[in-house]
Amino acid sequence: MPLEITDDTFDAEVVKSTLPVLVDFWAPWCGPCRMVGPIVDKLEEKYKENFKFCKMNVDENQKTAGQFRVMSIPTLMFFKDGKVEDTVVGAVPESTLEEKINKLA
């Protein structure tokens, strides 16, 4: 299960992470977010040794969502060394996310 992060824990869990990180910006009322969630869970099982997976509820953490200009959800951002390396907006196939993970892992 991806780690639930907040505005307060974002820096420690994402920016300072020694592993690349996928952050799933989502909200409970978002249908496409509920479609992407199980895909992220599955990828975490496969890549948890060399990739970190986090979820951030945008309704509860508007500061960070605003900082990264998250306008639509789901937005999945891929971080490495504290910087955004890639972004995917909307429900996408598992293969698309896996390709981006493999580029950074």
C-alpha atoms as an extended CHARMM CRD file, in Angstrom:
* protein
*
       105  EXT
         1         1  MET       CA              0.0000000000        0.0000000000        0.0000000000  PROA      1               0.0000000000
         2         2  PRO       CA              1.5260000000        3.3560000000       -0.9960000000  PROA      2               0.0000000000
         3         3  LEU       CA              2.4950000000        5.6450000000        1.8640000000  PROA      3               0.0000000000
         4         4  GLU       CA             -0.0720000000        8.3890000000        2.5750000000  PROA      4               0.0000000000
         5         5  ILE       CA              1.8380000000       11.6760000000        2.6850000000  PROA      5               0.0000000000
         6         6  THR       CA              0.8110000000       15.2100000000        3.6490000000  PROA      6               0.0000000000
         7         7  ASP       CA              2.0330000000       18.7560000000        3.1380000000  PROA      7               0.0000000000
         8         8  ASP       CA              4.0150000000       18.2940000000        6.3570000000  PROA      8               0.0000000000
         9         9  THR       CA              5.6770000000       14.9950000000        5.3830000000  PROA      9               0.0000000000
        10        10  PHE       CA              6.2430000000       15.6700000000        1.6670000000  PROA      10              0.0000000000
        11        11  ASP       CA              9.7640000000       17.0300000000        2.0850000000  PROA      11              0.0000000000
        12        12  ALA       CA             11.0050000000       14.1570000000        4.2440000000  PROA      12              0.0000000000
        13        13  GLU       CA              9.3130000000       11.3970000000        2.2340000000  PROA      13              0.0000000000
        14        14  VAL       CA              9.7640000000       12.6750000000       -1.3390000000  PROA      14              0.0000000000
        15        15  VAL       CA             12.3520000000       15.4460000000       -1.6470000000  PROA      15              0.0000000000
        16        16  LYS       CA             14.8640000000       13.7710000000        0.6850000000  PROA      16              0.0000000000
        17        17  SER       CA             14.1930000000       10.1980000000       -0.4690000000  PROA      17              0.0000000000
        18        18  THR       CA             17.2430000000        8.2410000000       -1.5980000000  PROA      18              0.0000000000
        19        19  LEU       CA             14.9750000000        6.2540000000       -3.9390000000  PROA      19              0.0000000000
        20        20  PRO       CA             13.0280000000        7.6220000000       -6.8980000000  PROA      20              0.0000000000
        21        21  VAL       CA              9.4240000000        8.3520000000       -5.8520000000  PROA      21              0.0000000000
        22        22  LEU       CA              6.0460000000        8.1190000000       -7.5770000000  PROA      22              0.0000000000
        23        23  VAL       CA              3.4870000000       10.4560000000       -5.9930000000  PROA      23              0.0000000000
        24        24  ASP       CA             -0.1610000000        9.7930000000       -6.8260000000  PROA      24              0.0000000000
        25        25  PHE       CA             -2.1030000000       13.0540000000       -6.3400000000  PROA      25              0.0000000000
        26        26  TRP       CA             -5.7240000000       11.9480000000       -5.8890000000  PROA      26              0.0000000000
        27        27  ALA       CA             -9.0340000000       12.5090000000       -4.0950000000  PROA      27              0.0000000000
        28        28  PRO       CA            -11.6040000000        9.9990000000       -2.7910000000  PROA      28              0.0000000000
        29        29  TRP       CA            -14.4110000000       11.3940000000       -4.9970000000  PROA      29              0.0000000000
        30        30  CYS       CA            -12.3800000000       11.0320000000       -8.2300000000  PROA      30              0.0000000000
        31        31  GLY       CA            -13.4640000000        8.0610000000      -10.3980000000  PROA      31              0.0000000000
        32        32  PRO       CA            -10.3120000000        7.8830000000      -12.5560000000  PROA      32              0.0000000000
        33        33  CYS       CA             -8.2230000000        8.0630000000       -9.3420000000  PROA      33              0.0000000000
        34        34  ARG       CA             -9.9580000000        4.9130000000       -8.1060000000  PROA      34              0.0000000000
        35        35  MET       CA             -9.0630000000        3.2340000000      -11.4170000000  PROA      35              0.0000000000
        36        36  VAL       CA             -5.3680000000        4.1680000000      -11.1280000000  PROA      36              0.0000000000
        37        37  GLY       CA             -5.0660000000        3.2400000000       -7.4270000000  PROA      37              0.0000000000
        38        38  PRO       CA             -4.9710000000       -0.5580000000       -7.9230000000  PROA      38              0.0000000000
        39        39  ILE       CA             -2.4200000000       -0.1590000000      -10.7510000000  PROA      39              0.0000000000
        40        40  VAL       CA             -0.1390000000        1.8480000000       -8.4550000000  PROA      40              0.0000000000
        41        41  ASP       CA             -0.5910000000       -0.8060000000       -5.7330000000  PROA      41              0.0000000000
        42        42  LYS       CA              0.3990000000       -3.5440000000       -8.1780000000  PROA      42              0.0000000000
        43        43  LEU       CA              3.4630000000       -1.6390000000       -9.4100000000  PROA      43              0.0000000000
        44        44  GLU       CA              4.5340000000       -1.0050000000       -5.8160000000  PROA      44              0.0000000000
        45        45  GLU       CA              4.5800000000       -4.7600000000       -5.1710000000  PROA      45              0.0000000000
        46        46  LYS       CA              6.8070000000       -5.2550000000       -8.2100000000  PROA      46              0.0000000000
        47        47  TYR       CA              9.2050000000       -2.3010000000       -7.7290000000  PROA      47              0.0000000000
        48        48  LYS       CA              9.2300000000       -1.6200000000       -3.9620000000  PROA      48              0.0000000000
        49        49  GLU       CA             12.9180000000       -2.6080000000       -3.6680000000  PROA      49              0.0000000000
        50        50  ASN       CA             14.1270000000        0.3180000000       -5.7710000000  PROA      50              0.0000000000
        51        51  PHE       CA             11.1970000000        2.7560000000       -5.9920000000  PROA      51              0.0000000000
        52        52  LYS       CA              9.0350000000        4.4950000000       -3.4000000000  PROA      52              0.0000000000
        53        53  PHE       CA              5.2550000000        4.9050000000       -3.8480000000  PROA      53              0.0000000000
        54        54  CYS       CA              3.2300000000        7.6420000000       -2.1400000000  PROA      54              0.0000000000
        55        55  LYS       CA             -0.3300000000        8.9850000000       -2.3120000000  PROA      55              0.0000000000
        56        56  MET       CA             -1.3980000000       12.5220000000       -1.5260000000  PROA      56              0.0000000000
        57        57  ASN       CA             -5.0280000000       13.5550000000       -1.0710000000  PROA      57              0.0000000000
        58        58  VAL       CA             -5.2590000000       16.9300000000       -2.8460000000  PROA      58              0.0000000000
        59        59  ASP       CA             -8.3330000000       18.0110000000       -0.8750000000  PROA      59              0.0000000000
        60        60  GLU       CA             -6.4110000000       17.7160000000        2.4010000000  PROA      60              0.0000000000
        61        61  ASN       CA             -3.0270000000       18.9130000000        1.0850000000  PROA      61              0.0000000000
        62        62  GLN       CA             -3.6780000000       21.9060000000       -1.1160000000  PROA      62              0.0000000000
        63        63  LYS       CA             -0.3200000000       23.5760000000       -0.4220000000  PROA      63              0.0000000000
        64        64  THR       CA              1.7500000000       20.8620000000       -2.1020000000  PROA      64              0.0000000000
        65        65  ALA       CA             -0.8040000000       20.2870000000       -4.8770000000  PROA      65              0.0000000000
        66        66  GLY       CA             -0.6900000000       24.0220000000       -5.6200000000  PROA      66              0.0000000000
        67        67  GLN       CA              3.1020000000       24.1430000000       -5.4610000000  PROA      67              0.0000000000
        68        68  PHE       CA              3.2880000000       21.5030000000       -8.2110000000  PROA      68              0.0000000000
        69        69  ARG       CA              0.3620000000       23.0010000000      -10.1680000000  PROA      69              0.0000000000
        70        70  VAL       CA             -1.8110000000       19.8980000000       -9.9320000000  PROA      70              0.0000000000
        71        71  MET       CA             -4.8810000000       21.0080000000      -11.8980000000  PROA      71              0.0000000000
        72        72  SER       CA             -6.4280000000       17.6520000000      -12.7800000000  PROA      72              0.0000000000
        73        73  ILE       CA             -6.4200000000       14.3770000000      -10.9340000000  PROA      73              0.0000000000
        74        74  PRO       CA             -5.1540000000       11.7870000000      -10.9360000000  PROA      74              0.0000000000
        75        75  THR       CA             -1.7530000000       13.3560000000      -11.4850000000  PROA      75              0.0000000000
        76        76  LEU       CA              1.1980000000       11.0290000000      -11.0270000000  PROA      76              0.0000000000
        77        77  MET       CA              4.5700000000       12.6970000000      -10.5870000000  PROA      77              0.0000000000
        78        78  PHE       CA              7.8890000000       10.9200000000      -10.7110000000  PROA      78              0.0000000000
        79        79  PHE       CA             10.6330000000       12.4080000000       -8.5440000000  PROA      79              0.0000000000
        80        80  LYS       CA             14.3460000000       11.6620000000       -8.4870000000  PROA      80              0.0000000000
        81        81  ASP       CA             16.8180000000       13.4560000000       -6.2280000000  PROA      81              0.0000000000
        82        82  GLY       CA             13.9730000000       15.7130000000       -5.0610000000  PROA      82              0.0000000000
        83        83  LYS       CA             13.0910000000       16.9780000000       -8.5340000000  PROA      83              0.0000000000
        84        84  VAL       CA             10.1370000000       16.2150000000      -10.8180000000  PROA      84              0.0000000000
        85        85  GLU       CA             11.4210000000       14.0660000000      -13.6840000000  PROA      85              0.0000000000
        86        86  ASP       CA              8.1110000000       13.1290000000      -15.3090000000  PROA      86              0.0000000000
        87        87  THR       CA              4.3510000000       13.6480000000      -14.9420000000  PROA      87              0.0000000000
        88        88  VAL       CA              1.2940000000       11.7160000000      -16.0920000000  PROA      88              0.0000000000
        89        89  VAL       CA             -2.2000000000       13.2220000000      -15.8770000000  PROA      89              0.0000000000
        90        90  GLY       CA             -5.3100000000       11.0680000000      -16.0280000000  PROA      90              0.0000000000
        91        91  ALA       CA             -5.9680000000        7.3500000000      -15.9750000000  PROA      91              0.0000000000
        92        92  VAL       CA             -3.2870000000        5.6390000000      -18.0570000000  PROA      92              0.0000000000
        93        93  PRO       CA             -2.4290000000        1.9830000000      -18.7090000000  PROA      93              0.0000000000
        94        94  GLU       CA             -0.1080000000        0.1320000000      -16.3480000000  PROA      94              0.0000000000
        95        95  SER       CA              2.4890000000       -0.1680000000      -19.1330000000  PROA      95              0.0000000000
        96        96  THR       CA              2.7930000000        3.6400000000      -19.3710000000  PROA      96              0.0000000000
        97        97  LEU       CA              3.5820000000        3.9530000000      -15.6640000000  PROA      97              0.0000000000
        98        98  GLU       CA              5.9140000000        0.9590000000      -15.7280000000  PROA      98              0.0000000000
        99        99  GLU       CA              7.9020000000        2.4810000000      -18.5900000000  PROA      99              0.0000000000
       100       100  LYS       CA              8.4090000000        5.7000000000      -16.6160000000  PROA      100             0.0000000000
       101       101  ILE       CA              9.3990000000        3.7800000000      -13.4640000000  PROA      101             0.0000000000
       102       102  ASN       CA             11.9710000000        1.7740000000      -15.4390000000  PROA      102             0.0000000000
       103       103  LYS       CA             13.5290000000        4.9840000000      -16.7930000000  PROA      103             0.0000000000
       104       104  LEU       CA             14.1920000000        6.2620000000      -13.2640000000  PROA      104             0.0000000000
       105       105  ALA       CA             14.7550000000        3.0860000000      -11.2240000000  PROA      105             0.0000000000
